[in-house]
Amino acid sequence: MKRFAHYIVLGTLSLCTFSCRPMGDELLSYGQNDNQSYALAGKSYAGEFKALWQAMNENYCIWDFETEQGLDWDKVYATYLPQFEALDDTTQHKRVSDMEFQALYEQILNPLHDGHINLSIKNLQTGRYIKIAPSAARIRAERGSENQLDNNTPLSLDAYVAGKVAQYPVLAYDHTGSTDICFELIESTCARASLGAQAYMARIDSLGGPDESNHAFYAAAHNLDSLARELCGSIASARFMSPSYRLTFKNRLGQAYNALCSTYALLGEQIGVPLVPIDRSLFDDLLGTIQFALFKGNIAYLRLGRCGLTPYLEPSKQTHDTTTQLYAYQQAVNRVWHHWFDTIQSLHSAGTLGGVILDMRCNNGGYVNDYKYLLGALLPSGGFESHTLRVKNGTGRLDFAPLIPFTCPTYEGEHAVIESEPIVVLCNSASISMAENTSWGVTRLPNGALIGTRTYGALSALNADPSDYSATYSGAFGEAGVTPVCGYVPKYVCLYPDENGNLRPLESIGITPTKEVPLDAALWETGNRDNQLEAALDYISQ
């Protein structure tokens, strides 16, 4: 099968495969090209449950950890199979709503601890897929007030940049973001389109109103004016949204704007307002925003919306088409990052660098390679041994290859190593994946500190291409929208030493700060002040 082609066997730590089910399909693969695995799943609820159970049995990589937490996967099969068989019982004329279907699978899957797992399961009666992502529900339930998944964390530096917080003045500031660029393009173009459409209609009205020759253009101008003003109003509302929601909203708004550009392109030419679509790459931007600030005491601060620097800073990935919006954004991201990096280098060379802050709050991860532009830009070239990876290499629950030390990439160019000045990473419960591994890295430095609240707990590594089954026994199964069940689960388990030196996953646990500082939401709401940021500044200045 495609899934096993080109695979080099590395050996196993354990050859233990266990399953108490009286079935003979243990060796079936659940790759997206293995249609026989899903044949029954498309015909019955029981068949669908069996396929999902077995796909998870083969692909999920932390069954040993789940067992420690009290989850018996074989018992799950025995407990829930009769319930799905009952759904297939036509004598009951059972109707299965999406809500009921979702609730049943949440009972089964929400106990899982992995922070990245994402599953889609088709309701065979309605034809719609339900989505199951257990980690968010678990963290909200278990952490209570500690949880900050609602993204209320203040991520704006406006009050500090404007000098409204006298004890924490900003000496230099730079920022950019695809969301702001998209909003600016939409707002400016739509404002001009609205005025142009109104002027066109006024001119037609002054000539006695529309006739056969211009009736279609007149009606289109009326629609364009209405839609353009609606989009401008949406942008005004978006300014009050949380950063993460604005990022999602930007994509929907951008798609609506591009549809407007396509529909009214000819009218735009007629009224002298070119309707230029937004570059698709700005919709797909993983970074979102990047902010640099130099605070009093020469403390260099950098915040990322997500770990998406690599497409803009990695030379091999950069575009050289100077006519595109992507090129302009790429140059802006380079400018802001280099402002931060070059400032650190210059101040360190002069012996006046106070410290460095990396703000990873409400950052839900991204490229592993981003490490070298963040914490890795402060460390020696050649990589930083961060943690340990465990990889599945068989269909058995505990079929693992030998453990692999994982080395995070560090900056290759000539640069000073920050060894004596404090390095602080800010984190919270919405710091996820690569943001967590950046948080973990700083705790291993003698001059490092982690400030904020415990991270999310989704640290294991994903397969960059879920459709690639050439060299993995894990990472993904099924095909979205094609097979009745599909799932995206980690390809690698990241292991970290506990207080006794034992390597363990931290899924749904996260990284604990060296200095716990809960967010003071009232301080932000009343004075636009960020107590977690101020705690980091105070820590460095003390």
C-alpha positions in Angstrom: 0.0 0.0 0.0 1.0 3.6 -0.6 1.2 4.1 3.2 4.2 1.8 3.6 6.2 2.8 0.5 9.8 4.1 1.1 9.6 3.5 4.9 12.8 2.7 6.7 12.3 0.6 9.7 14.1 2.0 12.7 13.2 -0.6 15.3 10.9 -0.5 18.2 10.9 0.2 21.9 7.9 -2.0 22.4 6.3 -4.7 20.3 3.2 -4.8 22.5 0.0 -4.8 20.5 -3.1 -5.4 22.4 -6.8 -5.5 21.5 -9.4 -7.6 23.1 -11.9 -7.3 20.2 -12.9 -10.5 18.5 -12.2 -9.1 15.0 -9.6 -10.1 12.4 -8.9 -6.7 10.8 -6.2 -5.5 13.2 -3.8 -5.1 10.3 -6.0 -3.0 8.1 -4.6 0.4 7.4 -6.8 3.4 7.6 -5.0 5.6 5.1 -7.2 7.7 2.9 -6.4 5.4 -0.1 -7.6 2.3 1.7 -11.3 2.3 0.6 -12.0 -1.2 2.0 -11.5 0.1 5.5 -14.4 2.5 5.1 -16.8 0.4 3.1 -19.0 -0.6 6.0 -18.5 2.8 7.7 -20.6 4.4 5.0 -23.5 2.0 5.5 -24.1 1.8 9.2 -23.5 3.7 12.4 -21.9 0.6 14.0 -19.6 0.2 11.0 -18.6 3.8 11.2 -17.9 3.5 14.9 -15.8 0.4 14.3 -13.8 2.2 11.6 -13.1 5.2 13.8 -12.3 3.0 16.8 -9.8 1.0 14.8 -8.3 4.0 13.1 -7.7 5.6 16.4 -6.4 2.3 17.8 -3.7 2.2 15.1 -2.8 5.9 14.7 -3.1 7.6 18.1 0.3 7.9 19.7 -0.3 8.3 23.5 -2.3 5.2 24.5 0.2 4.5 27.3 -0.5 8.0 28.7 -4.3 7.6 28.3 -4.1 4.3 30.2 -2.3 6.0 33.1 -5.2 8.5 33.1 -7.7 5.7 33.5 -9.0 5.4 29.9 -9.6 1.8 28.7 -10.0 2.0 24.9 -11.2 -1.6 24.7 -13.9 -0.9 27.3 -15.0 2.1 25.1 -15.6 -0.3 22.3 -17.6 -2.8 24.4 -19.6 0.0 26.0 -20.5 2.1 22.9 -20.8 -0.5 20.1 -24.3 -1.6 21.2 -25.5 2.0 21.2 -24.4 2.5 17.6 -26.0 -0.9 16.7 -29.2 0.4 18.2 -29.0 3.5 15.9 -28.9 1.0 13.0 -32.0 -0.8 14.2 -34.6 0.1 11.6 -37.4 -1.5 13.6 -37.1 1.5 15.9 -37.3 4.1 13.1 -34.7 6.0 14.9 -34.0 9.6 13.8 -30.4 10.7 14.6 -30.0 14.5 14.8 -26.6 16.1 14.4 -26.9 17.3 18.0 -27.5 13.8 19.4 -24.8 12.4 17.2 -22.3 15.0 18.4 -23.2 14.4 22.0 -22.6 10.7 21.7 -19.2 11.0 20.2 -18.2 13.7 22.7 -18.9 11.2 25.4 -16.5 8.8 23.7 -13.7 11.2 22.6 -13.7 14.1 25.0 -11.7 12.1 27.6 -8.7 12.0 25.2 -5.8 14.2 26.3 -4.0 15.1 23.1 -4.2 18.8 22.4 -4.1 18.7 18.6 -6.5 15.9 17.8 -9.3 16.9 15.4 -11.9 14.4 14.1 -14.7 14.6 11.5 -17.5 12.0 11.5 -20.4 11.9 9.1 -24.0 11.6 10.4 -25.2 9.0 7.9 -28.8 10.3 8.1 -28.2 14.0 7.6 -25.1 13.7 5.5 -23.4 16.4 7.6 -20.0 16.0 9.4 -19.6 16.7 13.1 -16.3 18.0 14.4 -14.7 16.7 17.6 -11.7 18.6 19.2 -11.6 17.3 22.8 -8.9 19.5 24.2 -10.7 22.9 24.3 -13.7 21.4 26.2 -11.4 19.6 28.6 -9.3 22.7 29.4 -12.3 24.9 29.9 -13.8 22.4 32.3 -10.7 21.6 34.2 -9.0 25.0 34.6 -11.9 27.3 35.3 -10.8 30.9 35.9 -7.2 30.0 34.9 -8.3 29.4 31.4 -7.9 32.3 28.9 -9.1 30.6 25.7 -11.6 33.5 25.2 -8.6 35.6 24.2 -9.4 38.5 26.4 -5.7 39.0 27.0 -4.7 42.5 26.1 -2.4 42.3 23.1 -2.4 46.0 22.1 0.4 48.2 23.1 -1.5 51.4 22.3 -1.5 52.8 25.8 2.2 52.3 26.3 3.1 53.6 22.8 1.0 56.7 23.4 2.8 57.3 26.7 -0.3 56.9 28.9 1.5 54.6 31.3 4.3 56.8 32.5 6.4 54.2 34.3 6.7 52.0 31.2 7.6 54.3 28.3 8.2 53.0 24.8 11.3 54.2 23.1 10.7 52.7 19.7 7.7 50.9 18.1 7.1 49.0 14.8 4.4 46.6 13.7 2.5 45.1 10.7 -0.2 42.5 10.2 -2.1 41.0 7.3 -5.4 41.7 9.1 -4.7 45.4 9.2 -3.5 45.4 5.6 -6.6 43.6 4.4 -8.9 45.9 6.4 -7.2 49.0 5.1 -7.4 47.7 1.5 -11.1 46.9 1.8 -12.0 50.1 3.7 -10.2 52.4 1.4 -11.4 50.8 -1.8 -15.0 50.4 -0.7 -15.2 54.0 0.5 -14.0 55.1 -3.0 -16.3 52.6 -4.7 -19.3 53.9 -2.7 -18.6 57.5 -3.5 -18.0 56.6 -7.2 -21.2 54.7 -7.4 -23.2 57.5 -5.8 -21.6 60.1 -8.2 -22.5 57.9 -11.2 -26.1 57.5 -10.1 -26.3 61.3 -9.4 -25.1 62.0 -12.9 -27.6 59.6 -14.4 -30.4 61.2 -12.3 -29.4 64.6 -13.4 -29.9 63.5 -17.0 -33.5 62.3 -16.3 -32.8 58.9 -14.8 -31.7 55.6 -16.2 -32.8 54.4 -19.7 -32.3 51.3 -21.7 -28.6 52.1 -22.4 -27.6 52.5 -18.7 -30.3 50.8 -16.7 -28.1 47.8 -15.9 -25.1 49.9 -14.8 -27.4 52.1 -12.7 -28.9 49.1 -10.9 -25.4 47.7 -10.4 -24.1 51.0 -9.0 -26.9 51.0 -6.5 -26.0 47.4 -5.4 -22.2 48.3 -5.3 -22.9 51.3 -3.1 -24.9 49.2 -0.7 -22.4 46.4 -0.5 -19.4 48.7 -0.2 -21.0 50.6 2.7 -21.9 47.3 4.4 -18.3 46.0 4.2 -17.0 49.3 5.6 -19.4 48.9 8.5 -18.2 45.4 9.1 -14.7 46.6 9.4 -15.7 49.2 11.9 -17.3 46.5 14.1 -14.2 44.2 13.7 -12.0 46.8 15.5 -13.7 45.7 18.7 -13.2 42.0 18.2 -10.6 39.8 20.0 -7.4 39.4 17.9 -8.0 35.7 17.1 -11.6 36.3 16.0 -10.5 39.3 13.8 -8.1 36.9 12.1 -10.9 34.5 11.2 -13.3 37.4 10.4 -10.7 38.9 8.0 -10.8 35.8 5.8 -14.6 35.9 5.6 -14.6 39.6 4.9 -11.8 39.3 2.4 -13.7 36.6 0.5 -16.8 38.8 0.4 -14.7 41.8 -0.8 -13.0 39.7 -3.6 -16.5 38.5 -4.7 -17.5 42.2 -4.9 -14.4 43.0 -7.0 -15.2 40.1 -9.4 -18.8 41.0 -9.8 -18.4 44.7 -10.3 -15.1 44.9 -12.1 -16.6 46.4 -15.2 -18.6 48.9 -13.2 -15.4 49.9 -11.3 -13.8 50.8 -14.6 -16.8 52.8 -15.6 -16.8 54.9 -12.4 -13.0 55.2 -12.3 -12.4 53.0 -9.2 -10.3 50.0 -9.9 -11.5 47.0 -7.8 -8.4 45.1 -7.0 -8.8 41.8 -5.2 -6.8 41.0 -2.1 -3.9 38.6 -2.7 -5.1 35.1 -1.6 -1.8 34.6 0.3 -2.9 37.3 2.7 -6.0 35.3 3.6 -3.8 32.2 4.2 -1.3 34.2 6.3 -0.4 32.2 9.4 1.4 35.1 11.2 -1.5 37.5 11.6 0.5 40.3 13.3 4.0 41.1 14.5 4.8 43.9 17.0 8.2 45.2 18.1 8.6 47.7 21.0 11.7 48.9 22.8 10.8 49.8 26.4 12.6 51.9 28.9 15.7 50.2 30.1 16.4 48.9 26.6 14.1 45.9 26.9 13.4 44.6 23.4 9.8 43.2 23.1 8.4 41.0 20.2 4.9 39.6 19.8 3.6 37.3 17.2 0.0 36.5 16.4 1.1 33.0 15.4 4.3 31.3 14.5 4.2 32.2 10.8 7.5 34.1 10.3 9.1 31.4 8.1 7.3 32.2 4.8 8.4 35.9 5.1 11.9 35.6 6.5 13.2 32.3 4.9 15.1 33.4 1.7 13.9 30.3 -0.2 10.3 31.1 0.4 10.2 34.8 -0.4 8.6 36.2 -3.5 10.5 38.7 -5.7 7.5 40.0 -7.6 7.5 43.6 -6.4 4.0 44.3 -7.9 2.2 42.0 -5.5 0.5 42.8 -2.1 2.4 39.7 -0.7 5.7 41.3 -1.6 4.8 44.5 0.3 3.7 42.5 3.3 6.8 40.3 3.2 9.0 43.4 3.2 7.0 44.8 6.2 7.4 41.6 8.2 11.1 41.6 7.5 11.3 45.3 8.5 9.6 44.7 11.9 11.5 41.5 12.7 14.9 43.0 11.8 14.0 46.1 13.9 13.8 43.8 16.9 16.7 41.6 16.0 19.1 44.4 14.9 18.2 46.5 18.0 19.1 43.5 20.3 22.4 43.1 18.4 23.3 46.8 18.6 22.4 47.2 22.2 24.2 44.0 23.2 27.3 45.1 21.3 27.2 48.4 23.2 26.6 46.7 26.5 23.3 48.4 27.1 20.8 45.7 26.4 18.4 45.4 29.4 16.7 42.2 28.3 14.3 40.5 25.8 10.6 39.7 26.0 8.9 37.2 23.6 5.1 37.5 23.9 3.6 34.1 23.0 0.2 34.7 24.6 -2.8 33.7 22.5 -0.4 32.3 19.9 -1.7 28.9 18.7 1.5 27.8 17.0 2.7 27.2 13.5 6.0 26.5 11.8 8.7 24.6 13.8 11.3 26.6 11.8 10.0 29.8 13.4 12.0 28.8 16.5 15.2 30.1 14.9 13.7 33.5 14.4 12.4 33.7 18.0 14.3 32.1 20.9 16.7 30.6 18.5 17.8 34.1 17.4 19.2 34.6 20.9 21.0 31.3 21.1 24.2 29.8 19.5 24.0 28.6 15.9 23.8 24.9 15.3 20.5 24.1 17.1 19.1 23.8 20.6 18.4 20.4 22.0 14.9 21.0 23.4 13.1 17.8 24.2 12.6 14.2 23.0 10.4 12.8 20.2 8.7 9.4 20.1 7.4 8.1 16.8 5.0 5.3 16.0 6.3 2.6 13.6 3.6 0.0 13.6 -0.2 -0.4 13.9 0.0 -1.6 17.5 -0.9 0.8 20.2 2.6 0.8 21.6 4.7 0.2 18.5 7.3 2.9 18.8 10.6 3.7 17.1 13.7 4.5 19.3 13.4 7.9 21.1 14.9 10.8 19.1 16.5 13.9 20.8 14.8 16.9 19.1 17.0 19.8 18.2 15.1 23.1 17.5 16.7 25.2 14.7 18.6 28.3 15.8 19.7 31.4 13.7 22.5 30.6 11.3 23.6 34.1 10.6 26.3 35.9 12.5 24.8 37.2 15.8 25.5 37.7 19.4 24.4 35.1 21.9 22.3 36.5 24.8 23.8 34.7 27.8 23.7 37.2 30.6 20.7 39.5 29.9 17.3 38.2 31.1 15.1 36.5 28.4 11.4 36.3 29.3 8.6 34.5 27.5 5.0 35.5 28.2 2.4 32.7 28.0 -1.2 31.8 28.9 -3.7 29.1 28.3 -4.1 30.1 24.7 -0.4 29.6 24.0 -0.4 26.5 21.9 2.0 24.1 20.2 5.1 26.0 18.9 4.3 28.8 21.4 4.5 26.2 24.1 7.8 24.7 22.9 9.2 28.3 22.8 7.9 28.6 26.4 9.6 25.3 27.3 12.9 26.3 25.8 13.2 29.5 27.9 12.8 27.5 31.1 15.9 25.5 30.2 18.1 28.7 30.0 19.9 29.9 33.1 18.9 33.5 32.1 15.4 32.6 31.1 12.0 32.9 32.8 8.4 32.1 31.8 5.8 34.5 33.1 2.0 34.3 32.9 -0.3 31.3 33.3 0.0 27.6 32.3 0.1 26.9 28.6 -2.6 25.0 26.7 -1.1 21.5 26.5 -0.9 20.7 22.7 2.8 20.2 22.3 3.2 17.2 20.1 4.1 17.6 16.4 1.7 17.3 13.5 2.3 15.9 10.0 2.8 18.9 7.7 1.0 17.0 4.9 -1.9 14.9 6.2 -2.2 13.2 2.8 1.3 11.8 2.9 1.3 8.2 4.2 4.7 7.3 2.7 6.7 7.0 5.9 4.4 7.1 8.9 2.1 4.9 11.0 0.4 8.0 12.4 -0.5 11.6 11.7 -3.8 11.3 9.9 -6.4 8.9 8.6 -9.2 9.2 6.2 -9.9 12.0 3.8 -12.0 15.1 4.7 -15.4 15.1 2.9 -14.7 11.8 1.3 -14.5 9.0 3.9 -17.2 8.8 6.6 -14.5 9.3 9.3 -11.2 11.2 9.2 -8.9 12.4 11.8 -5.8 14.6 12.2 -3.6 13.4 15.1 0.0 14.0 16.0 2.7 12.2 14.1 5.2 12.7 16.9 4.8 12.7 20.7 7.0 15.3 22.4 8.3 14.1 25.7 9.7 16.3 28.5 11.5 15.3 31.8 9.5 15.6 35.0 10.9 16.4 38.4 12.4 12.9 38.6 13.9 13.0 35.1 11.3 10.7 33.6 10.2 11.6 30.1 6.5 12.2 29.8 4.0 13.9 27.4 2.4 17.2 28.6 -0.7 16.9 26.6 -3.6 18.8 28.2 -1.1 19.7 31.0 1.1 22.4 29.3 4.1 24.2 30.6 4.0 25.8 34.0 5.5 29.3 34.3 8.5 30.0 36.5 6.5 33.0 37.7 2.7 32.7 37.9 1.0 35.9 37.0 -2.7 35.7 36.3 -4.2 38.4 34.0 -5.8 41.4 35.8 -8.7 41.9 33.4 -10.0 44.8 35.3 -6.8 46.7 35.0 -6.9 46.3 31.2 -10.6 47.3 31.0 -10.2 50.4 33.1 -6.7 51.6 32.2 -5.6 49.6 29.1 -2.8 48.3 31.2 -1.3 44.8 30.8 -0.2 43.5 34.2 1.5 40.4 32.7 3.6 42.5 30.4 4.4 44.9 33.3 5.4 41.9 35.4 7.9 40.9 32.7 9.3 44.4 32.5 9.6 44.6 36.3 11.3 41.2 36.4 14.0 42.3 33.9 14.5 45.7 35.5 14.8 44.5 39.1 
